[in-house]
Amino acid sequence: MLRKALKLAGNAKTVLDLPAGTGRFWEMLAGSPNRKIYAADYSNDMLMTGLHMRPEHVTRRIRPLKCSAFSIPLTDGAVESVFCARLLHHIGEREDRRAMLREMTRVASQSICVSLWIDGNYKAHRRRKLEARRKKKHYQNRFIVERRMIEEDFRHAGLKPVGRIDFMKFYSMWSTYVLSKVGNRSIISSDSP
């Protein structure tokens, strides 16, 4: 799913992996031999663990950045693409999602690939029913976002969907959007989601 997203985004030569964690996706990102990879995470310990446990032929291409998704220490348009897998389904507040998307848009010159949980499928329906029966918790760390709402958030951040790749259409909540900066003509557009 994520390989397809990178291909649809134009196989960028510079990519920001955010959040990088311990480098779960580094080998896939390093599959393009000329790609420069920035790996950003709020936890320096996660980055250092990734640099120690991943193969050296991969880690020598990684440039680690300890930072928040709200404030990325790169200049405007510093990377061609931002690769954001497994973060947005943890963000429940719309303004926080929008702030993160604006910051990703700032550092990307062309595209953003972002995965999250969306509605309109069997698993989202089941999870909502389960959540309705559970005792309300003060803290929740995983959220399903309405497709309509997240696509509004994308537009608000100056992004337009180029494509959407569903893990298992109509069944799974996982979906990856490939987004282009508004006005960017370097990505070949496919049918909109």
N, C-alpha and C positions, 0 to 999 in steps of 0.2 A: 504494500500500500504506500509506504513512504518512498520507496524507490520510484514508483510510478509518479508520485507527486514531484520529486526532484526532476524527473525527466520532463514532465509537463511544464515545470518552471524554467526549463531551458538548460539544465545541468550547469549551474553557476560555477564559476572558477573560484569565487570566494564565498564562503558560507559561515554564518554564525549559528552554532548549535546552542540553543537557549531553551530550557536549562540543560546543561550537559550532564549533570550528575557524575557518575563514574564512567561515562563514555560508552553507554549502551549502543549508540548509533555511530560511533567513530569509524569502525571498520567499513560500514556501509558508505559513509560520507567519503572515506578515503578511497573508495572504489574508482573514483575519477582521479587518474594519476597526477594531474596538474592542479588539483583543487587545494586552495589554502583554507584551513579550518580554524576558526576561532571558537573556543569552547568556553561558554560563560555559565557560571553558577554562583548562587549566593553563598554556598559552602565551599570554602577553600579546601577543606578536608576531603570532600567528594571529588573535587578536581584532582587533588594529589593522589588519591586512591586510584582513580582512573589512569593517571599517568604511570603509576607503578604496576598496575595489573594488566594493561592492554599491551599488545605487541609493540616493540620498539619501532618497527617500520611504519606503524600508524602514529604513535605518540610523537615522533620527531616532526610530524607535520601539524601538530596541535599547538595553538597559541592560547594558553589559558587566561581567562579574565574572571576575577572574583568581582561579582557585581549583582545588583538587583535588576530584575526585568523592568523596573520603573526608571532606571538610570544606567544606561549602558555606556561605558567609557570609550566610545568610538565616535568618530566624526560623522557628520551627515553623509549618507550614501557610501559608507566605508566598505560595505560588503554587497555583493550582488543579491544575495538571498539570505533570509533568516529562516532557519529550520527550527520550528517550535513544536516538539512532540511531547505529549503527556504533561502539559502544564495547565492549559485553560480550563480543563474539567475540575480543577481544584479552586477556581476563582468564582466565588458566588456573587460578588458585587459587580454590577454592570460598570460603574465608573472605574473600578480597578481594571477590568478587562479592557475598557476603552483606553485607559492610560497606558497599559502595556502595549496594546496594538499601535498606538500613536508613536511610542518609543521604538518599536520594531520598524515601523514605517520610516521613521527618521533615519535609522542606520542602514536600511536596505536601499539599494539603488534601483532594483528591479522587482523582486518578488518576495513573498512570504509563504511558507508552507506551514500550516498550523493544524494540529489534531485536537479534537475535543469530542465530548459526548453531545449528541443532538437528539431531538425528539423525532417522532414520526416513524417509530419502529417498535417491534415487539419487546425488546429488552427495556427500552425507555418506558413503555407502558407498564411492564411488570415492576420496574424499580419505583415508579411513581405510586403504584398501588401499595407496595411494600413500605415506602416512606410514610404513606398516609396512616398505616396501621402501627408504625413504630412510635414509641414514646419520643416526644420532641426533645432533642438534645440542644444544649447551648452551643455546641460546636459541631459543625458539619464540614467535611473537607472534600466532598465530591458532588458535582452538580451537573444536571442535564440542562442544556440551554436550548430554547426554542430556535429553530432554524431562522424564522423571520427576525427574531431579535439579534442573533449573532450576525446575520447579514446586514442589518442596520448598523451594528457596531463596526463592521468592516467599512461600510460607506463613510461612517463618521470619522474613521481614521485615514480616509483617503485611499481606500483599497477597493478593488472590484474583483469578484470571483472569476477566475479563468476556468476552473473546474473543481469538482468535488469527487473524492474517491471514498466510497463506503466500504467498510471492512466486509460486511455481509448485508447487502441492501435489504431493507425492511425487517431485518432481524437484529443486527448489532447496533449499539449506540455510537461506536467509534466511527468517526468520519474525519477525513483530512481534506482541508480546503487548500487550493493553490490560488493565491491572490497576487494581483499585479497592482503596482502603484498607479493611481488614476493618471492618465496621460502617457503612461509608459507603453511604447509600441514594440519593445524588443521581445516580448513573449508572444508566441503564436497563440491566438485565442481559439478555444474550442467552444462547443456549446456551453452556455451558462448552466449552472446547476439548477 
